[in-house]
Amino acid sequence: MDEEHKRHKAKAPRATRLLEIDAWLDSTLYEAGFKASELWENLTIFFRRFRLYGPRRAVAEFFSETLTLLAVGSVVMLALAMPAFHETAGDWRAQDDYAVTFLDRYGNEIGQRGIIQRDSVPVDEMPDHVIKSVLATEDRRFFEHLGIDAIGLLRAVSENVRANNIVQGGSTLTQQLAKNLFLTNERTLERKVKEAFLAIWLEANLTKKEILQFYLDRAYLGGGTFGIAAAADFYFDKQIKDLTVAEAAMIAGLFKAPARYAPHINLPAARARANEVLTNLVQAGFMTEGQVLTARRNPATPVDRGHRDSPDYFLDWAFEEVKRIVPRGATHSLIARTTIDPDLQHAVEESLEFHLRQHGKDYDVEEGAVVVLETNGAVRAIVGGRDYGQSQFNRATRAERQPGSSFKPYVYAAAMEAGFTPSSVISDAPISWGNWTPQNYTRGYAGRVDLTTALAKSYNTVPVRLARDHLGIDRIVELTRDMGVETELNGHKTMVLGTSDMTVMDQATGYSVFANGGYAGMRHGVLQLLTHSGEVIYDFSRDAPPPRRVLSQQAVSSMNSILVQVPEWGTGRRAALPMVRSAGKTGTTQSYRDGWYVGYTGNYTAAVWLGNDDYRPTRRMTGGSLPAMVWQRFMAYAHQNIELKPIPGIENPLPEPDPAAVAAANGGNGEEGSGLRPARAMPPATTDALKEIAERFRRAVPLKPKTPSETLSAL
């Protein structure tokens, strides 16, 4: 009993402590709940004072919803703009520190790039009327806004509505600088969003004076000049501090459209534009009518520079090539002898502009790009757009567009390397690859066909079947890269029908492998780099890596035997040349957004693209229509009075097309996405037509090749 009594006494304090804890918890929770209830009641009573009724409640609800929408919109716009900020990671402040004078293949000077733009003149040292002329025309409220000017935008919209036309732009000077530094000229909503955010970013990272300095130093002002100091020198042979009010107004008018208002090209238009600038100075309150009266009565007259037609798109690309190949430690003042052929460059420009003026409205297409390579890899011509003054974006080397059916030769080349032949038979029948079921354009199928017919008629199911059952995507991607395509391919199974973006330069480079017998790595735009003392610091024939074989002779012969039939009885008959056999392939993308013709002879390879910058669909334009016609016109000129070389593995004489094959082609599928039956074969260009084309370019003074010593002395 004594032991039990002791145990009982030991347990009593423990139970008491547990009861105390339980009581404390109960009381604490009760008090906390009571306090919370009391607090909630007090908060409810407090916020009842802010309840709104009637019209006040409606106003509050409106502003509340507006703020919500603004917050959501800001998040969406920021998500769209995030990719643009990657562009700011590089050394975008640094100006190219090479001064390069470019010569054509004959040794004649064709332009300059780099710090030859002239040394920057600080804004503080520029005349007041120069700065005011630019600001009055481009951005009157520059020193008041934070990158985006809502007041200026509303004023521009009002003026445009009043004039029933676009007479004023709403972009600020900072927005224009953001586009020039980081973006392209694509007219898309995404680009405008990026431009707006980058403008704000520039305002946050630069002073107003720095922004103005960058803008004045880097804008293209026509005549191959970049920056206001270079423009003053080129147009008036003056330093910027010596410009008169009339001259400053004329230069300020160039920022909007330098090609249209360049005084050495269209002096009346330049003077009319300068008069608008003078009016802007008065309307902005920067100067009085009396102060600009003398400039109105005595308009500026530029110095006579003669006719200067600079191949600016080629020069931009060649400048990048120079920076890539220049030896380390070389002098920064260089002479580059390039591969460009001025006559062929003019012929390509003329052909593109001729066909866009004749048929552009009918097809609703506005832009185009062309690259021409000689069989030895020399880049003879680059056209990156219709008007360099309007847009310096090089569509030939920078625009990535879907190639459509013009990608199919890469698939067939991989098949030839895998052991197929042009006579190999494969089924053109319905096919599914996972959840993808491609079809021919006509929704019809030809059954068992040989590869020659399948490629010439551009059947869709055949390359898909080759890729799925025999080749695999990886092998096609690898061969395409080996052939010189530099744009990253997406590697998706739909790629075999041309859904992976490529540049025009990619296409010309890749097809040139067929033209030169299977070798890659031959493309080049710079023959030599020289110092002004005549020292050759780079020579392509000496310093460039040797070409490498990427296609066997058998594969090249097989591909050429197929592709020569495309312009003869396939989808590219409008590209047929009258004097030499050619090969090529058409391409048309979904909704007719892009039209391609890429073709070659034993002498030249050329890629032509036509489309719209905003990706707007054309009006049923196929690769076998306008692009093939552009290609045919300048290639007919290019092959006049030269030794005609055969395509590897193909006899040079042009045979008569097989009537049965032509009849079969006229009843075939045509090109997918064309929306049209195959067009009737175009008759070969007549001798008179070819003479007219040649005579157009013979009117210019013939270029006499210069020796290196003559070139250096002239420079």
C-alpha positions as CSV (number, residue, x, y, z in Angstrom):
1,M,0.0,0.0,0.0
2,D,2.8,2.3,0.8
3,E,4.3,1.8,-2.7
4,E,1.0,2.5,-4.4
5,H,0.5,5.6,-2.4
6,K,3.9,6.9,-3.4
7,R,3.2,6.3,-7.1
8,H,-0.2,8.1,-6.8
9,K,1.5,11.1,-5.3
10,A,4.1,11.2,-8.1
11,K,1.4,11.2,-10.8
12,A,-0.7,14.0,-9.3
13,P,1.6,17.0,-10.2
14,R,2.0,15.7,-13.8
15,A,-1.8,15.6,-14.3
16,T,-2.2,19.0,-12.8
17,R,0.3,20.4,-15.2
18,L,-1.5,18.9,-18.2
19,L,-4.8,20.3,-17.0
20,E,-3.2,23.8,-16.6
21,I,-1.8,23.6,-20.2
22,D,-5.3,22.6,-21.5
23,A,-6.9,25.4,-19.7
24,W,-4.4,27.9,-21.0
25,L,-4.9,26.7,-24.6
26,D,-8.7,27.0,-24.3
27,S,-8.6,30.4,-22.8
28,T,-6.0,31.7,-25.3
29,L,-7.9,30.4,-28.4
30,Y,-11.1,31.9,-27.0
31,E,-9.5,35.2,-26.4
32,A,-7.8,35.2,-29.9
33,G,-11.1,34.4,-31.6
34,F,-12.9,37.1,-29.6
35,K,-10.2,39.6,-30.5
36,A,-10.3,38.6,-34.2
37,S,-14.0,39.0,-34.3
38,E,-13.8,42.3,-32.6
39,L,-11.1,43.5,-35.0
40,W,-13.1,42.3,-38.0
41,E,-16.2,44.2,-36.7
42,N,-14.1,47.3,-36.3
43,L,-12.6,47.0,-39.8
44,T,-16.1,46.5,-41.2
45,I,-17.4,49.6,-39.5
46,F,-14.3,51.5,-40.7
47,F,-14.6,50.5,-44.3
48,R,-18.4,51.3,-44.4
49,R,-17.3,54.9,-44.4
50,F,-15.9,54.4,-47.9
51,R,-18.8,52.6,-49.5
52,L,-20.0,54.4,-52.6
53,Y,-23.5,54.5,-54.0
54,G,-25.0,55.7,-57.2
55,P,-22.8,57.6,-59.8
56,R,-19.8,57.5,-57.5
57,R,-19.8,53.7,-57.4
58,A,-19.9,53.6,-61.2
59,V,-16.9,55.9,-61.5
60,A,-15.0,53.9,-59.0
61,E,-15.8,50.6,-60.7
62,F,-14.7,52.1,-64.0
63,F,-11.3,53.2,-62.7
64,S,-10.8,49.9,-60.9
65,E,-11.4,47.8,-64.1
66,T,-9.2,50.2,-66.1
67,L,-6.3,49.7,-63.7
68,T,-6.8,46.0,-63.8
69,L,-6.7,46.0,-67.6
70,L,-3.7,48.2,-67.7
71,A,-1.8,45.9,-65.3
72,V,-2.7,42.8,-67.4
73,G,-1.7,44.7,-70.6
74,S,1.6,45.8,-69.2
75,V,2.4,42.2,-68.2
76,V,1.6,41.0,-71.7
77,M,3.5,43.7,-73.4
78,L,6.5,43.1,-71.2
79,A,6.4,39.4,-72.1
80,L,6.4,40.3,-75.8
81,A,9.3,42.8,-75.3
82,M,11.6,40.5,-73.2
83,P,13.3,39.0,-76.3
84,A,14.3,42.5,-77.5
85,F,16.3,43.2,-74.3
86,H,18.8,40.4,-75.3
87,E,20.0,42.7,-78.0
88,T,21.2,45.2,-75.4
89,A,23.6,42.6,-73.9
90,G,26.3,43.2,-76.6
91,D,28.6,46.2,-77.0
92,W,26.0,48.2,-78.9
93,R,27.7,51.5,-78.0
94,A,30.9,50.7,-79.9
95,Q,31.1,52.0,-83.4
96,D,32.8,49.8,-86.0
97,D,36.5,50.8,-85.8
98,Y,37.5,49.7,-89.3
99,A,37.7,52.2,-92.2
100,V,37.2,50.1,-95.3
101,T,37.2,51.3,-98.9
102,F,35.5,48.8,-101.2
103,L,36.4,48.0,-104.8
104,D,34.5,46.0,-107.4
105,R,36.0,43.0,-109.1
106,Y,37.6,45.3,-111.7
107,G,39.3,47.6,-109.1
108,N,36.8,50.5,-109.3
109,E,35.7,52.1,-106.0
110,I,32.1,51.4,-105.1
111,G,31.8,52.7,-101.5
112,Q,33.0,52.9,-98.0
113,R,32.0,51.6,-94.6
114,G,33.1,51.9,-91.0
115,I,34.7,54.9,-89.3
116,I,35.0,56.5,-92.8
117,Q,31.5,57.8,-91.8
118,R,33.5,60.7,-90.5
119,D,34.5,61.4,-86.9
120,S,31.6,62.2,-84.5
121,V,31.0,65.9,-83.8
122,P,29.8,66.5,-80.3
123,V,26.3,67.9,-80.1
124,D,27.5,70.9,-78.1
125,E,29.7,71.9,-81.1
126,M,27.0,71.7,-83.7
127,P,25.2,74.9,-84.8
128,D,22.0,75.6,-83.0
129,H,20.0,75.7,-86.2
130,V,21.2,72.2,-87.2
131,I,19.9,70.7,-83.9
132,K,16.6,72.6,-84.1
133,S,16.0,71.6,-87.7
134,V,16.3,67.9,-86.8
135,L,14.1,68.2,-83.6
136,A,11.5,70.4,-85.3
137,T,11.0,67.7,-87.9
138,E,11.6,64.4,-86.1
139,D,10.7,65.0,-82.4
140,R,9.7,68.5,-81.1
141,R,9.1,67.3,-77.6
142,F,12.3,65.3,-77.4
143,F,13.5,66.9,-74.1
144,E,10.1,66.5,-72.5
145,H,9.0,62.9,-73.0
146,L,10.5,59.7,-71.6
147,G,10.9,57.8,-74.8
148,I,7.2,57.6,-75.9
149,D,5.4,60.9,-76.6
150,A,1.6,60.4,-76.1
151,I,0.9,64.1,-77.0
152,G,3.0,63.8,-80.1
153,L,1.2,60.6,-81.1
154,L,-2.2,62.2,-80.7
155,R,-1.1,65.2,-82.7
156,A,0.2,62.9,-85.5
157,V,-3.1,60.9,-85.6
158,S,-5.1,64.2,-85.7
159,E,-3.0,65.5,-88.6
160,N,-3.2,62.2,-90.5
161,V,-7.0,62.1,-90.1
162,R,-7.3,65.7,-91.2
163,A,-5.2,65.1,-94.3
164,N,-6.8,61.7,-94.9
165,N,-3.2,60.4,-95.4
166,I,-0.1,59.6,-93.4
167,V,1.6,63.0,-93.2
168,Q,3.2,62.7,-89.7
169,G,4.7,59.8,-87.8
170,G,4.1,59.2,-84.1
171,S,7.5,57.6,-83.3
172,T,9.9,59.6,-81.1
173,L,13.5,60.2,-81.9
174,T,14.3,57.7,-79.2
175,Q,12.1,55.1,-80.8
176,Q,13.8,55.6,-84.1
177,L,17.2,55.2,-82.5
178,A,16.0,51.9,-80.8
179,K,14.9,50.6,-84.2
180,N,18.2,51.6,-85.8
181,L,20.3,50.1,-83.1
182,F,18.5,46.9,-82.2
183,L,15.6,46.1,-84.6
184,T,14.6,45.6,-88.2
185,N,12.1,47.4,-90.4
186,E,9.5,44.7,-90.2
187,R,6.0,46.3,-89.9
188,T,4.6,44.1,-87.2
189,L,2.9,44.7,-83.8
190,E,5.7,42.7,-82.1
191,R,8.4,45.0,-83.5
192,K,6.5,48.2,-82.4
193,V,6.1,46.8,-78.8
194,K,9.8,46.0,-78.7
195,E,10.6,49.4,-80.0
196,A,8.5,51.1,-77.3
197,F,10.2,49.2,-74.5
198,L,13.7,49.7,-75.9
199,A,13.0,53.4,-76.2
200,I,12.1,53.5,-72.5
201,W,15.2,51.4,-71.7
202,L,17.4,53.9,-73.7
203,E,15.9,56.8,-71.8
204,A,16.8,55.1,-68.5
205,N,20.4,54.3,-69.5
206,L,21.4,57.3,-71.5
207,T,21.1,61.0,-71.1
208,K,19.1,63.0,-73.6
209,K,22.3,64.4,-75.1
210,E,23.7,60.9,-75.6
211,I,20.6,59.7,-77.3
212,L,20.6,62.7,-79.7
213,Q,24.4,62.1,-80.3
214,F,23.8,58.4,-81.2
215,Y,20.9,59.3,-83.5
216,L,22.8,62.0,-85.4
217,D,25.8,59.8,-85.8
218,R,24.2,56.6,-87.0
219,A,21.3,57.5,-89.1
220,Y,21.5,56.6,-92.8
221,L,21.2,59.9,-94.9
222,G,21.6,58.7,-98.5
223,G,24.5,58.6,-100.8
224,G,26.1,55.8,-98.8
225,T,26.6,58.2,-95.9
226,F,25.9,57.4,-92.2
227,G,25.7,60.3,-89.8
228,I,25.1,64.0,-90.1
229,A,28.8,64.9,-90.3
230,A,29.3,62.6,-93.3
231,A,26.2,64.0,-94.9
232,A,27.4,67.6,-94.6
233,D,30.7,66.5,-96.2
234,F,29.1,64.5,-99.0
235,Y,26.3,66.9,-100.0
236,F,27.9,70.3,-99.4
237,D,31.7,69.6,-99.0
238,K,31.5,71.3,-95.6
239,Q,32.1,70.6,-92.0
240,I,28.9,70.5,-90.0
241,K,29.7,73.7,-88.1
242,D,29.7,75.6,-91.5
243,L,26.2,74.6,-92.6
244,T,23.8,77.4,-93.4
245,V,20.1,77.2,-92.3
246,A,19.1,76.2,-95.8
247,E,21.7,73.4,-95.9
248,A,20.8,72.2,-92.4
249,A,17.1,72.1,-93.4
250,M,17.9,70.0,-96.4
251,I,19.9,67.5,-94.4
252,A,17.3,67.3,-91.7
253,G,14.7,66.4,-94.3
254,L,16.7,63.3,-95.2
255,F,16.0,61.4,-92.0
256,K,12.5,60.5,-93.1
257,A,13.3,59.0,-96.5
258,P,16.9,59.6,-97.7
259,A,16.5,57.9,-101.0
260,R,13.5,59.9,-101.9
261,Y,14.9,63.3,-100.8
262,A,18.6,62.9,-101.5
263,P,19.6,66.2,-103.3
264,H,22.1,64.5,-105.6
265,I,19.3,62.3,-106.9
266,N,16.2,64.5,-106.8
267,L,17.0,68.1,-106.1
268,P,13.5,69.5,-106.5
269,A,12.1,67.0,-104.0
270,A,15.0,67.8,-101.7
271,R,14.3,71.5,-101.8
272,A,10.5,70.9,-101.3
273,R,11.3,68.8,-98.3
274,A,13.7,71.4,-96.9
275,N,11.0,74.0,-97.2
276,E,8.8,71.7,-95.0
277,V,11.5,71.6,-92.4
278,L,11.7,75.4,-92.4
279,T,7.9,75.5,-91.8
280,N,8.4,73.0,-89.0
281,L,11.0,75.3,-87.4
282,V,8.4,78.1,-87.3
283,Q,5.5,76.0,-86.2
284,A,7.6,74.5,-83.3
285,G,8.5,78.0,-82.2
286,F,12.2,77.3,-82.6
287,M,12.7,80.2,-85.2
288,T,10.6,83.0,-86.6
289,E,9.4,83.3,-90.2
290,G,11.8,86.2,-90.6
291,Q,14.8,84.0,-89.5
292,V,14.0,81.4,-92.2
293,L,13.0,83.8,-94.9
294,T,16.5,83.9,-96.4
295,A,16.7,80.2,-96.4
296,R,13.4,80.0,-98.3
297,R,14.5,82.5,-100.9
298,N,18.0,80.9,-101.4
299,P,17.6,77.1,-101.1
300,A,20.7,75.0,-100.7
301,T,22.6,73.6,-103.7
302,P,24.6,70.4,-103.2
303,V,28.0,69.9,-104.8
304,D,28.1,67.9,-108.0
305,R,29.1,64.4,-107.1
306,G,28.0,62.9,-110.4
307,H,25.9,59.8,-110.5
308,R,26.7,57.6,-107.6
309,D,24.9,54.3,-107.4
310,S,26.4,52.4,-104.5
311,P,25.5,48.7,-104.0
312,D,24.7,49.3,-100.3
313,Y,23.2,45.9,-99.5
314,F,26.3,44.2,-100.8
315,L,28.6,46.7,-99.0
316,D,26.8,46.0,-95.7
317,W,27.3,42.3,-96.1
318,A,30.9,42.6,-97.4
319,F,31.8,44.8,-94.4
320,E,30.7,42.0,-92.0
321,E,32.8,39.6,-94.1
322,V,35.9,41.9,-93.8
323,K,35.5,42.0,-90.0
324,R,35.3,38.2,-90.0
325,I,38.4,37.5,-92.1
326,V,40.7,40.4,-91.2
327,P,43.9,39.1,-89.6
328,R,44.4,39.9,-85.9
329,G,46.5,43.0,-85.4
330,A,46.0,44.4,-88.9
331,T,45.7,48.1,-89.5
332,H,42.2,49.5,-89.3
333,S,42.3,51.4,-92.5
334,L,41.9,48.9,-95.4
335,I,41.1,48.5,-99.0
336,A,38.8,45.5,-99.9
337,R,38.7,44.1,-103.4
338,T,35.4,42.4,-103.7
339,T,33.7,40.0,-106.0
340,I,30.8,42.2,-107.1
341,D,30.1,42.6,-110.8
342,P,28.5,46.1,-111.3
343,D,26.8,45.2,-114.5
344,L,25.3,42.1,-113.1
345,Q,24.3,44.0,-109.9
346,H,22.4,46.5,-112.1
347,A,20.8,43.8,-114.1
348,V,19.5,42.1,-111.0
349,E,18.2,45.4,-109.5
350,E,16.5,46.2,-112.8
351,S,14.8,42.8,-113.2
352,L,13.4,42.9,-109.6
353,E,12.1,46.5,-109.9
354,F,10.8,45.9,-113.4
355,H,8.7,42.9,-112.4
356,L,7.5,44.4,-109.1
357,R,6.3,47.5,-110.9
358,Q,4.7,45.5,-113.7
359,H,3.0,42.8,-111.6
360,G,3.5,43.7,-107.9
361,K,0.0,45.1,-107.4
362,D,-1.6,42.2,-109.3
363,Y,0.0,39.7,-106.9
364,D,-0.1,42.1,-103.9
365,V,3.7,41.7,-103.3
366,E,6.0,44.6,-102.3
367,E,9.4,43.3,-101.6
368,G,12.1,41.0,-102.9
369,A,15.7,39.9,-102.5
370,V,18.2,38.2,-104.8
371,V,21.7,36.7,-104.4
372,V,23.9,35.7,-107.4
373,L,27.0,33.5,-107.1
374,E,29.4,32.5,-109.8
375,T,30.1,28.8,-109.9
376,N,33.5,29.4,-108.3
377,G,31.7,30.8,-105.2
378,A,32.2,34.5,-105.9
379,V,29.2,36.6,-104.8
380,R,28.5,38.7,-107.9
381,A,25.3,40.5,-106.8
382,I,23.2,41.1,-103.7
383,V,19.8,42.9,-103.7
384,G,18.4,43.1,-100.2
385,G,15.3,45.1,-101.0
386,R,13.8,47.6,-103.5
387,D,15.0,50.7,-101.7
388,Y,18.0,50.9,-99.4
389,G,17.1,54.5,-98.5
390,Q,13.7,53.4,-97.3
391,S,14.9,50.3,-95.4
392,Q,18.5,49.2,-94.7
393,F,17.3,45.8,-93.5
394,N,19.1,43.3,-95.8
395,R,16.4,40.7,-96.8
396,A,19.0,38.7,-98.7
397,T,21.2,37.9,-95.8
398,R,19.2,38.6,-92.6
399,A,15.5,37.9,-93.4
400,E,14.6,34.3,-92.5
401,R,11.6,33.0,-94.5
402,Q,10.1,29.6,-95.1
403,P,11.5,28.1,-98.4
404,G,8.5,25.9,-99.2
405,S,9.2,23.3,-101.9
406,S,12.5,24.9,-102.7
407,F,13.8,22.9,-99.7
408,K,12.9,19.6,-101.3
409,P,16.2,19.2,-103.3
410,Y,18.1,18.9,-100.0
411,V,15.9,15.9,-99.1
412,Y,16.4,14.4,-102.5
413,A,20.1,15.0,-102.3
414,A,20.2,13.0,-99.0
415,A,18.3,10.3,-100.8
416,M,20.8,10.1,-103.6
417,E,23.6,9.9,-101.1
418,A,21.7,7.0,-99.5
419,G,21.7,5.0,-102.8
420,F,18.5,6.2,-104.5
421,T,18.6,7.1,-108.2
422,P,16.4,9.4,-110.4
423,S,14.6,6.3,-111.6
424,S,13.9,4.9,-108.2
425,V,10.2,4.3,-107.8
426,I,8.3,5.4,-104.7
427,S,4.6,5.7,-103.9
428,D,2.8,9.0,-104.1
429,A,-0.1,8.0,-101.9
430,P,-1.7,9.2,-98.6
431,I,0.7,9.2,-95.7
432,S,0.6,9.9,-92.0
433,W,3.6,10.7,-89.8
434,G,2.3,10.7,-86.2
435,N,-0.6,13.2,-86.2
436,W,0.6,14.9,-89.4
437,T,-1.0,14.0,-92.7
438,P,0.5,16.0,-95.6
439,Q,-1.3,16.1,-98.9
440,N,-0.6,17.2,-102.5
441,Y,-2.1,20.5,-103.4
442,T,-4.8,19.0,-105.7
443,R,-5.6,16.4,-103.0
444,G,-4.9,13.8,-105.7
445,Y,-2.2,11.2,-105.9
446,A,-0.2,9.7,-108.8
447,G,0.5,6.3,-107.3
448,R,4.0,4.8,-108.0
449,V,6.2,7.4,-109.6
450,D,10.0,7.8,-110.1
451,L,11.9,10.5,-108.1
452,T,12.4,12.6,-111.2
453,T,8.7,13.0,-111.8
454,A,8.0,13.5,-108.1
455,L,10.5,16.4,-107.7
456,A,9.7,18.0,-111.1
457,K,6.0,18.0,-110.3
458,S,6.7,18.9,-106.6
459,Y,4.6,16.1,-105.0
460,N,4.5,16.5,-101.3
461,T,4.1,12.9,-100.1
462,V,7.2,11.6,-101.7
463,P,9.9,13.6,-99.7
464,V,7.9,12.9,-96.6
465,R,7.9,9.2,-97.3
466,L,11.7,9.3,-98.0
467,A,12.4,11.1,-94.7
468,R,10.1,8.9,-92.6
469,D,11.0,5.5,-94.0
470,H,14.5,5.8,-95.4
471,L,16.5,8.8,-94.3
472,G,15.5,10.3,-91.0
473,I,15.4,14.0,-90.2
474,D,18.9,14.1,-88.6
475,R,20.6,13.0,-91.8
476,I,18.7,15.7,-93.9
477,V,19.6,18.4,-91.3
478,E,23.3,17.4,-91.3
479,L,23.6,17.4,-95.1
480,T,21.8,20.7,-95.4
481,R,24.3,22.3,-93.0
482,D,27.2,20.7,-94.8
483,M,26.0,22.3,-98.1
484,G,26.4,25.7,-96.5
485,V,23.0,26.6,-95.0
486,E,23.9,28.7,-91.9
487,T,20.4,29.4,-90.5
488,E,19.5,27.0,-87.6
489,L,17.0,24.4,-88.9
490,N,14.1,23.5,-86.6
491,G,14.5,19.7,-87.2
492,H,10.8,19.1,-87.2
493,K,9.3,16.5,-89.5
494,T,7.5,19.2,-91.4
495,M,10.8,20.7,-92.4
496,V,11.0,18.4,-95.4
497,L,8.3,20.5,-97.0
498,G,10.1,23.7,-96.3
499,T,8.7,25.0,-92.9
500,S,12.2,25.8,-91.4
501,D,13.2,29.4,-92.1
502,M,16.2,30.1,-94.3
503,T,17.8,33.2,-95.9
504,V,18.2,33.9,-99.6
505,M,22.0,33.7,-99.1
506,D,21.5,30.2,-97.6
507,Q,19.5,29.1,-100.6
508,A,22.1,30.4,-103.1
509,T,24.9,28.9,-101.2
510,G,23.2,25.5,-100.8
511,Y,22.2,25.2,-104.5
512,S,25.7,26.2,-105.6
513,V,26.9,22.8,-104.5
514,F,24.9,21.2,-107.3
515,A,26.4,23.7,-109.8
516,N,30.0,23.2,-108.8
517,G,30.1,19.5,-108.7
518,G,29.4,18.8,-105.0
519,Y,31.8,21.1,-103.2
520,A,30.9,23.4,-100.3
521,G,32.9,26.2,-98.6
522,M,33.6,28.2,-101.8
523,R,31.3,31.2,-101.2
524,H,33.2,34.4,-100.8
525,G,32.7,38.2,-101.3
526,V,36.2,39.5,-100.6
527,L,39.1,38.7,-102.9
528,Q,41.8,40.7,-101.2
529,L,42.4,43.0,-98.2
530,L,45.1,45.6,-98.7
531,T,46.6,48.4,-96.7
532,H,46.9,51.8,-98.3
533,S,50.6,51.2,-98.9
534,G,49.7,48.2,-101.1
535,E,50.5,45.3,-98.7
536,V,48.2,42.3,-99.2
537,I,47.2,41.1,-95.8
538,Y,44.5,38.7,-96.9
539,D,44.1,36.8,-100.2
540,F,41.2,34.4,-100.7
541,S,43.1,32.1,-103.0
542,R,45.9,31.9,-100.4
543,D,44.3,32.2,-97.0
544,A,40.8,30.7,-97.3
545,P,40.3,27.1,-96.2
546,P,40.0,24.7,-99.2
547,P,36.6,23.6,-100.4
548,R,35.3,20.3,-99.1
549,R,33.3,17.7,-101.0
550,V,29.8,17.1,-99.4
551,L,28.0,15.4,-102.3
552,S,29.4,12.5,-104.4
553,Q,29.7,12.9,-108.1
554,Q,27.0,10.3,-108.5
555,A,24.6,12.2,-106.2
556,V,25.4,15.5,-108.0
557,S,24.8,14.0,-111.5
558,S,21.5,12.5,-110.3
559,M,20.3,15.7,-108.7
560,N,21.2,17.8,-111.8
561,S,19.5,15.3,-114.1
562,I,16.3,15.9,-112.2
563,L,16.5,19.6,-111.6
564,V,17.2,20.5,-115.2
565,Q,13.7,19.2,-116.0
566,V,12.0,21.6,-113.6
567,P,12.3,24.6,-116.0
568,E,11.7,22.4,-119.0
569,W,8.4,20.7,-118.1
570,G,8.0,21.1,-114.4
571,T,6.9,24.0,-112.2
572,G,9.6,26.4,-113.3
573,R,9.0,26.8,-117.0
574,R,8.9,30.6,-116.8
575,A,12.6,30.4,-115.8
576,A,13.8,28.6,-118.9
577,L,16.7,30.3,-120.7
578,P,16.9,30.4,-124.5
579,M,20.7,29.9,-124.8
580,V,21.7,27.4,-122.2
581,R,20.3,24.6,-120.1
582,S,19.4,25.6,-116.5
583,A,18.2,23.8,-113.4
584,G,16.2,24.9,-110.5
585,K,13.3,24.6,-108.1
586,T,10.3,26.7,-107.2
587,G,8.9,27.2,-103.8
588,T,5.6,28.6,-102.4
589,T,4.7,28.7,-98.8
590,Q,1.4,28.5,-96.9
591,S,-1.1,31.2,-97.8
592,Y,1.3,32.3,-100.6
593,R,3.4,34.4,-98.1
594,D,6.6,33.6,-99.9
595,G,7.6,32.8,-103.5
596,W,11.0,31.4,-104.4
597,Y,12.9,30.4,-107.4
598,V,16.4,29.1,-106.9
599,G,18.2,28.0,-110.1
600,Y,21.6,27.6,-111.6
601,T,23.6,27.0,-114.8
602,G,27.2,26.0,-115.3
603,N,28.1,29.7,-114.8
604,Y,25.9,31.1,-112.1
605,T,23.6,30.2,-109.2
606,A,20.9,32.6,-108.1
607,A,18.2,32.6,-105.5
608,V,15.1,34.9,-105.8
609,W,12.6,35.5,-103.0
610,L,9.5,37.7,-103.2
611,G,7.0,38.5,-100.4
612,N,5.9,41.2,-97.9
613,D,7.8,42.4,-94.8
614,D,4.7,42.1,-92.6
615,Y,4.2,38.4,-93.7
616,R,0.9,39.4,-95.4
617,P,-0.2,36.7,-97.9
618,T,0.3,37.6,-101.6
619,R,-2.5,37.2,-104.1
620,R,-1.8,33.6,-105.2
621,M,1.8,34.2,-106.2
622,T,3.7,31.0,-106.7
623,G,7.5,30.5,-107.1
624,G,6.9,29.5,-110.7
625,S,5.3,32.8,-111.6
626,L,6.9,36.2,-110.6
627,P,10.1,34.8,-108.9
628,A,10.9,32.6,-111.9
629,M,10.3,35.6,-114.2
630,V,12.7,37.8,-112.2
631,W,15.3,35.1,-112.3
632,Q,14.9,34.5,-116.1
633,R,15.3,38.2,-117.0
634,F,18.6,38.9,-115.3
635,M,20.1,35.4,-116.0
636,A,19.4,35.9,-119.7
637,Y,21.4,39.1,-119.6
638,A,24.2,37.5,-117.5
639,H,24.8,34.8,-120.1
640,Q,25.4,37.1,-123.0
641,N,28.8,37.1,-124.5
642,I,30.4,34.7,-122.1
643,E,31.6,31.1,-122.4
644,L,28.7,28.9,-121.5
645,K,29.7,26.1,-119.2
646,P,27.8,22.9,-118.8
647,I,26.1,21.8,-115.5
648,P,28.1,18.9,-114.0
649,G,26.8,15.7,-115.4
650,I,24.6,17.4,-118.0
651,E,25.1,18.0,-121.7
652,N,25.2,21.7,-122.5
653,P,23.0,21.9,-125.6
654,L,19.4,22.6,-124.7
655,P,17.2,19.8,-126.0
656,E,13.7,20.1,-127.2
657,P,11.2,19.2,-124.4
658,D,9.4,15.9,-124.8
659,P,5.8,16.7,-125.9
660,A,4.5,13.7,-123.9
661,A,6.2,15.0,-120.8
662,V,4.9,18.5,-121.3
663,A,1.4,17.2,-121.8
664,A,1.7,15.1,-118.7
665,A,3.0,18.1,-116.7
666,N,0.0,20.2,-117.9
667,G,-2.3,17.6,-116.4
668,G,-0.3,17.1,-113.2
669,N,-0.5,18.5,-109.7
670,G,1.6,21.6,-110.2
671,E,3.2,23.2,-107.2
672,E,1.6,22.8,-103.8
673,G,0.0,25.9,-102.5
674,S,-0.2,27.5,-106.0
675,G,-3.9,27.5,-106.3
676,L,-3.5,27.3,-110.0
677,R,-3.0,24.7,-112.7
678,P,0.5,24.6,-114.1
679,A,1.0,27.6,-116.3
680,R,1.6,27.0,-120.0
681,A,5.2,26.9,-120.9
682,M,6.4,30.4,-121.7
683,P,8.0,30.8,-125.1
684,P,11.8,31.3,-125.0
685,A,12.9,35.0,-125.0
686,T,13.4,36.2,-128.5
687,T,16.7,37.5,-129.8
688,D,15.2,41.0,-130.0
689,A,14.2,40.9,-126.4
690,L,17.6,39.7,-125.3
691,K,19.3,42.5,-127.4
692,E,17.0,45.0,-125.7
693,I,18.0,43.8,-122.2
694,A,21.7,43.8,-123.1
695,E,21.5,47.3,-124.8
696,R,19.9,48.7,-121.6
697,F,23.1,48.0,-119.7
698,R,25.6,48.8,-122.6
699,R,24.4,52.4,-122.5
700,A,26.5,52.9,-119.3
701,V,30.1,53.7,-119.8
702,P,32.0,50.4,-119.9
703,L,34.1,49.7,-116.8
704,K,37.7,49.5,-117.5
705,P,39.6,47.1,-115.1
706,K,42.2,48.8,-113.1
707,T,45.5,47.5,-111.9
708,P,46.2,47.5,-108.2
709,S,48.7,50.3,-108.6
710,E,46.2,52.4,-110.5
711,T,43.6,51.8,-107.8
712,L,45.9,52.8,-105.0
713,S,47.1,55.9,-106.7
714,A,43.5,56.9,-107.3
715,L,42.6,56.4,-103.7
